Amino acid sequence: MRSNFLFTSESVSEGHPDKVADQISDAVVDLFIGRDPEARVACETMVTTNRIILAGEVRCREEVTPTVAEIEQAARDTVKRIGYEQRGFHWQFAEFACHLHGQSAHIAQGVDESGNKDEGAGDQGIMFGYASDETPDLMPATLYYSHRILEKLALDRHTRAVDFLEPDAKSQVTLAYENEKPVRATALVVSTQHSGEFSNDAGQKRLRDYVKGVMNDVLPRGWMPGDDNAIFVNPTGLFEIGGPDGDAGLTGRKIIVDTYGGAAPHGGGAFSGKDPTKVDRSAAYVSRYLAKNIVAAGLARRVTIQLSYAIGVAEPLSLYVDTHGTGTVDESKLEAILPQLVRLTPKGIRTHLGLNKAIYLPTAAYGHFGRTPDGDLFTWEKTDLVDALKQAV
């Protein structure tokens, strides 16, 4: 591994069109699982100028299946919470279309538990988990600070601490690493939608000064670039037209933002809109859980874990651990220990992490990982395997 280098990650706000779609899809997941913990949901969302379109497959106990009106209300409530009340995209006036239909019986027969058959994976695929000691949350620092900058903008917008921010925004953080540790920012980028009243020179200066202040508050002391030309705020100029009115949004198009900012491999499967029988989601969560506990236990400074599955088959086909030369324990030993601590079947993962609950909407913006566990939320961020790992090795 190189010791000295530059690395970059980006994030997008809750108002980015793709994130609007992700949040609507996960609101639908929560609606169904809140009614039936064994519900099956695969919900895709598209948002564009004053339109919200849902499609996909669902299965739920008939007596508690949400109505189309209830699904529509969940979608509109999500857009309202984000803060879209614009002429080109408004939570109340956007046209809504629902094309959700029943799950394929052929998929159900392979996935459902029956007789002596354990519940099988909802699809084939590969999933990755990652952890690094770069931040207290054991996440890549570039992504960590990209998320934090946008969360601060969103907080100030929602609390009306500032009066010129609109929901759509993106950030990008480039950090210099020395001896494999992040030491300073070399470039910072924020593009944020703003109100029309701030499209003049004075308004743009106030916006730039505000964003630079947020960057300075979020980054560790002394990390701001010394060259002001390395800080880019709305580098294209004005950014009045944004959100789904400026660019169509689709579920699942921000999978690197959702995970590790490019610091780790990605299996290609999105999370939002999927119930936890889909291993794209649940196996990615447990991979992160295992990776984070390995680093928290001091068994490695950096680790990548891969799991693979076949549709309808319960047990994973493979488990791979790579500590990138930072480990204190042989990777093959960890590969033998981890399945003894957590059963890595779809049902085993869901049971261990408590995933059959309406917990998914909060995951759909600012990353699925590096979040603070809170009751039933973000259970895959717990480090409750540390003692068991230390004893096992």
C-alpha positions in Angstrom: 0.0 0.0 0.0 1.2 3.5 -0.8 2.1 5.6 2.2 1.7 9.1 0.7 -1.0 10.0 -1.7 -4.2 12.1 -2.4 -7.6 10.5 -2.2 -11.1 11.9 -2.9 -14.7 11.0 -2.0 -18.0 12.7 -2.7 -21.4 12.9 -1.0 -24.8 14.2 -2.0 -27.5 15.7 0.1 -30.9 14.4 1.0 -32.3 16.7 -1.7 -30.2 15.3 -4.5 -32.6 13.8 -7.1 -31.2 10.2 -6.7 -31.3 10.5 -2.9 -35.0 11.7 -3.1 -35.7 8.5 -5.0 -33.8 6.4 -2.5 -35.7 7.9 0.4 -39.1 7.4 -1.2 -38.1 3.7 -2.0 -37.1 3.2 1.6 -40.2 4.9 2.9 -42.2 2.2 1.0 -40.0 -0.5 2.5 -40.7 0.8 6.0 -44.4 1.1 5.3 -44.6 -2.6 4.2 -42.3 -4.0 6.9 -44.0 -2.0 9.5 -47.2 -3.8 8.6 -45.7 -7.3 8.0 -42.1 -8.0 9.2 -41.9 -10.8 6.5 -43.0 -8.5 3.7 -41.1 -8.6 0.4 -40.3 -5.3 -1.2 -38.3 -4.3 -4.3 -39.4 -0.7 -5.0 -37.8 1.5 -7.6 -38.5 5.2 -7.8 -38.1 7.8 -10.4 -38.5 11.5 -9.8 -38.5 14.3 -12.3 -40.2 17.6 -12.9 -43.3 17.4 -10.7 -43.6 13.6 -11.1 -43.0 10.7 -8.8 -43.2 7.2 -10.3 -42.9 3.9 -8.4 -42.4 0.4 -9.9 -41.4 -3.0 -8.6 -42.6 -6.1 -6.8 -44.1 -6.5 -3.3 -45.6 -9.2 -1.2 -47.4 -8.7 2.1 -50.1 -10.3 4.2 -53.3 -9.4 2.4 -55.1 -8.1 5.4 -52.4 -5.5 6.1 -51.2 -4.7 2.6 -50.9 -0.9 2.3 -53.2 0.8 -0.2 -52.0 2.9 -3.1 -53.3 5.9 -1.3 -51.1 5.0 1.7 -48.1 4.4 -0.5 -48.7 7.8 -2.1 -48.9 9.5 1.2 -45.6 7.9 2.4 -43.9 9.3 -0.8 -45.3 12.8 -0.4 -44.5 12.9 3.3 -40.9 12.0 2.4 -40.6 14.8 -0.2 -42.2 17.2 2.3 -39.7 16.3 5.0 -36.8 16.9 2.6 -38.2 20.3 2.0 -39.3 20.5 -1.6 -42.0 23.1 -2.2 -40.7 24.4 -5.5 -42.6 25.2 -8.6 -40.8 22.4 -10.5 -41.1 19.9 -7.7 -43.6 20.2 -4.9 -44.5 17.5 -2.3 -48.2 18.3 -2.6 -48.6 18.9 -6.3 -46.3 16.5 -8.0 -48.1 13.8 -10.1 -47.9 10.4 -8.6 -48.0 7.0 -10.3 -47.7 3.6 -8.6 -46.8 0.5 -10.7 -45.9 -1.9 -7.8 -47.2 -5.4 -8.4 -47.0 -8.9 -6.8 -43.7 -10.7 -6.4 -42.9 -13.4 -8.9 -44.0 -16.8 -7.6 -40.8 -18.3 -9.1 -38.6 -16.0 -7.0 -40.8 -16.7 -3.9 -40.4 -20.5 -4.2 -36.6 -20.3 -4.2 -36.3 -17.7 -1.4 -39.0 -18.7 1.1 -38.3 -21.0 4.0 -40.4 -24.3 3.8 -40.1 -27.7 5.4 -36.5 -28.6 5.9 -35.4 -25.8 3.4 -33.8 -22.7 5.0 -34.6 -19.3 3.6 -32.5 -18.7 0.5 -30.8 -15.6 -0.7 -33.1 -13.3 -2.7 -30.5 -13.1 -5.5 -27.0 -14.0 -6.5 -24.2 -11.5 -6.0 -21.2 -10.3 -4.2 -21.2 -7.9 -1.2 -18.4 -6.0 0.5 -17.8 -4.6 3.9 -15.0 -2.3 4.9 -13.6 -0.5 8.0 -10.6 1.7 8.6 -9.1 3.4 11.7 -9.0 6.8 9.9 -12.0 8.2 11.9 -13.8 7.4 15.1 -16.6 5.8 13.1 -14.0 3.6 11.4 -14.8 5.0 8.0 -12.7 6.5 5.2 -12.0 10.1 6.2 -12.7 11.5 2.7 -16.3 10.2 2.8 -16.8 10.9 6.5 -16.1 14.7 6.0 -18.0 14.8 2.7 -21.1 13.6 4.6 -20.6 15.9 7.6 -20.4 19.0 5.4 -23.7 18.3 3.8 -25.4 17.3 7.1 -24.4 20.6 8.5 -25.9 22.4 5.5 -29.1 20.4 5.9 -29.3 21.1 9.6 -28.9 24.9 9.0 -31.5 24.8 6.2 -34.1 22.9 8.3 -33.6 25.0 11.4 -33.6 28.2 9.3 -30.2 29.2 10.7 -29.6 30.5 7.1 -32.4 31.6 4.7 -30.8 30.9 1.3 -30.3 27.2 1.0 -32.4 24.8 -1.0 -32.4 21.0 -0.6 -30.1 19.9 -3.5 -26.4 19.8 -2.8 -23.1 17.9 -3.4 -19.8 17.9 -1.7 -16.3 16.5 -2.5 -13.3 16.2 -0.2 -9.7 15.5 -1.3 -7.3 14.7 1.5 -3.5 14.3 1.6 -2.3 11.1 3.3 1.1 10.8 4.9 2.2 7.4 6.3 -1.2 6.2 5.4 -2.9 8.7 7.6 -5.1 11.7 6.5 -3.4 15.0 7.5 -5.0 17.8 5.5 -7.4 18.8 2.8 -6.0 19.8 -0.6 -9.3 20.5 -2.4 -12.9 21.0 -1.2 -16.0 21.3 -3.4 -19.6 22.1 -2.5 -22.3 22.8 -5.0 -25.6 23.8 -3.3 -28.9 24.9 -4.6 -29.9 28.4 -3.4 -32.8 30.7 -3.5 -33.2 33.2 -6.4 -32.6 36.2 -4.0 -29.0 35.1 -3.7 -28.2 35.0 -7.4 -26.5 38.4 -7.3 -22.8 39.1 -6.5 -23.5 40.0 -2.9 -25.6 36.9 -2.4 -23.0 34.6 -3.9 -20.3 36.1 -1.7 -22.4 35.5 1.4 -23.1 31.9 0.2 -19.4 31.2 -0.4 -18.4 32.7 3.0 -21.0 30.6 4.7 -19.9 27.3 3.0 -16.3 28.0 3.8 -17.2 28.5 7.4 -19.0 25.1 7.4 -16.0 23.4 5.9 -13.7 25.0 8.5 -16.0 23.9 11.4 -16.3 20.3 10.1 -12.7 19.6 9.3 -10.1 19.1 12.0 -8.2 22.1 13.0 -5.5 23.1 10.5 -6.9 20.9 7.7 -8.3 23.7 5.5 -6.4 24.2 2.2 -3.9 27.0 2.4 -4.8 28.1 -1.1 -8.2 29.7 -1.4 -8.3 28.6 -5.0 -8.5 25.0 -3.8 -12.0 25.7 -2.4 -14.8 25.5 -4.9 -18.3 26.7 -4.0 -20.8 26.4 -6.9 -18.0 26.4 -9.4 -20.5 26.4 -12.4 -22.0 29.7 -11.2 -25.7 30.0 -10.2 -27.6 26.9 -8.9 -31.2 27.9 -8.6 -32.8 25.1 -10.6 -32.1 21.8 -8.8 -33.5 18.7 -7.4 -35.7 16.5 -9.6 -36.7 19.6 -11.6 -33.1 20.0 -12.7 -32.2 16.4 -13.1 -34.2 13.2 -13.0 -33.5 10.9 -10.0 -33.5 7.1 -9.8 -33.2 4.7 -6.9 -29.8 3.1 -6.6 -27.5 5.5 -8.5 -25.4 6.6 -5.5 -24.0 3.3 -4.3 -20.5 4.6 -3.7 -21.8 7.5 -1.7 -23.9 5.0 0.2 -20.9 2.8 1.1 -17.2 3.8 1.3 -16.6 6.6 -1.1 -14.5 4.5 -3.4 -12.1 3.3 -0.7 -13.4 -0.2 -1.0 -14.8 -2.5 -3.7 -18.5 -2.6 -4.4 -20.5 -5.6 -5.6 -22.8 -3.4 -7.7 -26.1 -3.9 -5.8 -28.0 -0.9 -4.4 -29.6 -1.0 -1.0 -32.6 1.3 -0.9 -36.0 -0.1 -1.8 -35.1 -3.6 -0.8 -36.3 -5.6 2.1 -33.6 -7.4 4.1 -34.1 -10.8 2.5 -32.3 -9.2 -0.4 -28.6 -10.0 0.3 -27.6 -6.9 -1.7 -28.6 -5.1 1.5 -28.4 -7.4 4.4 -25.1 -9.1 3.5 -23.5 -5.7 2.8 -24.7 -4.6 6.3 -23.3 -7.7 8.0 -20.0 -7.4 6.0 -19.6 -3.9 7.4 -20.5 -5.2 10.9 -17.8 -7.8 10.8 -15.2 -5.5 9.3 -15.9 -2.8 11.9 -15.6 -5.2 14.8 -12.3 -6.6 13.5 -10.8 -3.1 13.4 -12.4 -2.1 16.7 -10.9 -5.2 18.3 -7.4 -4.1 17.2 -7.0 -7.0 14.9 -6.3 -4.8 11.8 -6.1 -1.1 11.0 -8.0 -1.7 7.7 -10.0 -4.6 6.5 -12.2 -5.6 3.5 -14.6 -8.5 3.6 -16.4 -10.1 0.7 -19.4 -12.4 0.8 -21.1 -14.2 -2.2 -24.5 -15.8 -2.6 -26.6 -17.8 -5.0 -30.3 -17.1 -5.4 -32.4 -19.6 -3.3 -29.3 -20.9 -1.5 -29.0 -20.1 2.2 -25.3 -20.4 3.0 -22.8 -18.0 1.5 -20.7 -19.5 -1.3 -17.5 -17.7 -0.1 -16.2 -15.5 2.7 -13.0 -13.5 2.0 -11.0 -11.3 4.5 -8.2 -8.9 3.5 -6.5 -6.9 6.1 -4.2 -5.2 3.6 -1.1 -6.0 5.5 -2.3 -4.3 8.6 -3.6 -7.3 10.5 -2.3 -9.0 13.6 -4.1 -12.3 12.9 -3.9 -14.4 9.7 -6.8 -13.7 7.4 -7.6 -17.4 7.0 -8.1 -17.7 10.8 -10.6 -14.8 10.7 -12.4 -16.5 7.8 -12.9 -19.5 10.0 -13.9 -17.5 13.1 -16.5 -15.1 11.7 -19.2 -17.7 10.6 -19.0 -19.1 14.2 -19.9 -15.6 15.6 -22.7 -14.8 13.1 -24.7 -17.2 11.0 -24.3 -15.7 7.5 -27.5 -17.0 6.0 -30.1 -14.4 5.0 -32.3 -15.4 8.0 -29.3 -15.6 10.3 -28.2 -12.0 9.3 -31.7 -10.6 9.7 -32.1 -12.2 13.1 -28.7 -11.2 14.4 -29.0 -7.6 13.3 -32.7 -7.2 13.8 -33.4 -6.2 10.3 -37.1 -7.1 10.0 -38.3 -3.7 11.3 -39.2 -0.3 9.8 -35.7 1.1 10.1 -34.6 1.9 6.6 -35.6 5.5 5.7 -32.9 7.0 7.9 -30.3 5.0 6.0 -31.1 6.6 2.6 -29.2 9.8 3.0 -25.6 10.6 4.3 -24.5 7.0 4.1 -25.6 3.5 5.3 -22.3 3.2 7.3 -20.4 5.2 9.8 -23.7 6.1 11.6 -24.4 6.0 15.3 -26.4 2.9 16.5 -29.6 4.0 18.2 -31.9 1.3 19.5 -33.1 -0.6 16.4 -31.3 1.8 14.0 -27.9 1.1 12.4 -27.4 -2.1 14.4 -24.7 -3.1 12.0 -22.6 -0.3 13.4 -22.4 -1.9 16.8 -19.0 -3.2 18.0 -20.5 -5.9 20.3 -18.4 -8.7 18.7 -15.1 -7.2 20.0 -14.7 -9.4 23.1 -15.7 -12.6 21.2 -13.2 -11.9 18.5 -10.4 -11.3 20.9 -11.2 -14.5 22.8 -11.5 -16.5 19.5 -8.1 -15.5 18.2 
